[in-house]
């Protein structure tokens, strides 16, 4: 298994601990992750995404979707079925667990199951305080002219 030395990142950066753990987790998970069930990650619009998993043979009640601390977990577990006798079994009905790391401000907005495809809708909603904003630049006035005008007014009043 390959490892990446993130020491240079830590020397000059503060607060990137989560990034380092995400990279480490991705490398570990990718090496061990089975290819079941297959999935797509689709960009629908600027801030909208969809994850679609091929879950043929699973019913809605056999699927579980949870989100906790930026980690989306999809689990599938088949209910006990009667014993069948197969000549060939190519459709995998085994239990599975898929995990997806979500970026900050990415929220799961819904899920649907249609024709054996489980689609999970995601939206990235950046809070107003985090959005870029334009700062007005005020014109600096020449204070010596203002002071001179105030002195003239004071002299006339005296």
C-alpha positions in Angstrom: 0.0 0.0 0.0 1.3 3.4 -0.9 1.5 6.2 1.6 1.9 9.9 1.1 4.1 12.0 3.4 2.0 15.1 4.3 4.7 16.7 6.5 5.3 19.6 4.1 1.6 20.4 4.2 1.7 20.6 8.0 4.8 22.8 8.1 3.1 25.7 6.3 -0.6 25.2 6.8 -3.0 25.3 9.7 -6.4 23.6 9.9 -5.9 21.1 7.1 -6.1 18.1 9.4 -9.4 17.0 7.8 -7.9 17.1 4.3 -5.0 14.9 5.4 -7.4 12.4 7.0 -9.6 12.4 3.9 -6.6 11.6 1.7 -5.4 8.9 4.0 -8.9 7.4 4.2 -9.4 7.5 0.5 -6.2 5.7 -0.2 -7.0 3.0 2.4 -10.6 2.6 1.3 -9.8 2.5 -2.4 -7.4 -0.3 -2.0 -9.8 -2.4 0.0 -13.2 -1.4 -1.5 -15.1 -4.0 -3.3 -16.7 -3.0 -6.6 -20.2 -3.8 -5.4 -22.5 -2.2 -6.0 -21.4 -0.2 -8.9 -22.2 3.5 -8.8 -22.1 6.9 -10.6 -21.5 10.3 -9.3 -23.1 12.9 -11.5 -22.9 16.7 -11.6 -26.4 18.0 -12.4 -25.8 21.8 -12.0 -23.3 24.1 -10.3 -24.2 23.1 -6.8 -26.3 19.9 -7.4 -25.1 16.3 -7.6 -26.5 12.8 -7.7 -25.1 9.5 -6.6 -26.7 6.5 -8.3 -26.1 3.0 -7.1 -27.1 -0.2 -9.0 -29.0 -2.1 -6.3 -30.9 -4.6 -8.5 -32.9 -7.1 -6.4 -33.1 -4.9 -3.3 -36.3 -3.5 -2.1 -36.7 -0.1 -0.4 -37.1 -1.7 3.0 -33.7 -3.5 2.6 -31.8 -0.2 2.0 -30.5 2.2 4.6 -29.0 5.7 4.0 -27.4 7.7 6.8 -25.4 10.9 7.0 -23.1 11.6 10.0 -20.3 14.1 10.3 -19.8 14.5 6.5 -20.0 10.8 5.8 -22.8 9.4 3.6 -23.3 5.7 4.2 -25.5 3.5 2.0 -26.2 -0.1 3.3 -28.1 -2.9 1.7 -29.1 -6.1 3.5 -31.4 -8.7 2.0 -34.2 -10.1 4.1 -34.1 -13.9 4.5 -35.4 -15.6 1.5 -36.5 -19.1 0.9 -33.7 -21.4 -0.3 -33.5 -21.6 -4.0 -31.5 -24.0 -6.2 -29.6 -22.1 -8.9 -27.8 -23.5 -12.0 -26.0 -20.1 -12.2 -26.3 -17.1 -9.9 -24.9 -14.0 -11.5 -27.1 -11.4 -9.7 -25.4 -10.5 -6.4 -27.8 -10.2 -3.6 -25.2 -9.9 -0.9 -25.1 -7.3 1.8 -23.1 -4.2 1.1 -22.0 -0.9 2.5 -20.7 2.1 0.5 -19.4 5.2 2.1 -19.0 8.7 0.5 -17.2 11.6 2.1 -19.2 14.8 1.6 -17.5 18.2 1.3 -18.5 21.0 3.7 -22.0 22.3 3.2 -23.1 19.4 1.0 -26.5 18.2 2.2 -28.5 15.1 1.1 -31.9 16.4 -0.1 -33.6 13.1 -1.0 -33.4 9.6 -2.4 -35.4 7.5 -4.8 -35.4 3.9 -6.0 -36.5 3.3 -9.6 -35.8 0.2 -11.8 -33.1 -1.1 -9.5 -31.2 2.2 -9.3 -31.0 4.1 -6.0 -30.4 7.8 -6.6 -29.3 10.1 -3.8 -29.7 13.8 -4.5 -27.1 16.2 -3.0 -26.9 20.0 -2.9 -24.0 22.2 -1.9 -25.5 25.2 0.0 -22.8 27.7 1.0 -24.0 29.9 3.9 -24.4 33.7 3.1 -21.5 34.5 5.5 -19.2 32.2 3.5 -20.1 33.5 0.0 -17.8 36.0 -1.7 -19.0 39.6 -1.2 -17.9 42.9 -2.7 -16.4 45.5 -0.3 -17.1 49.1 -1.2 -14.0 51.3 -1.3 -14.7 54.8 0.2 -13.1 57.8 -1.4 -10.5 59.4 1.0 -11.2 63.1 1.2 -8.4 65.6 1.6 -8.8 66.6 5.3 -6.6 69.7 5.0 -9.2 71.4 2.7 -12.0 70.6 5.2 -9.9 71.9 8.1 -9.1 75.1 6.2 -12.8 75.6 5.4 -13.8 75.1 9.1 -11.1 77.7 10.1 -12.6 80.3 7.7 -16.1 79.7 9.0 -14.8 80.1 12.6 -13.0 83.3 11.8 -16.1 84.8 10.2 -18.2 83.9 13.2 -15.7 85.5 15.6 
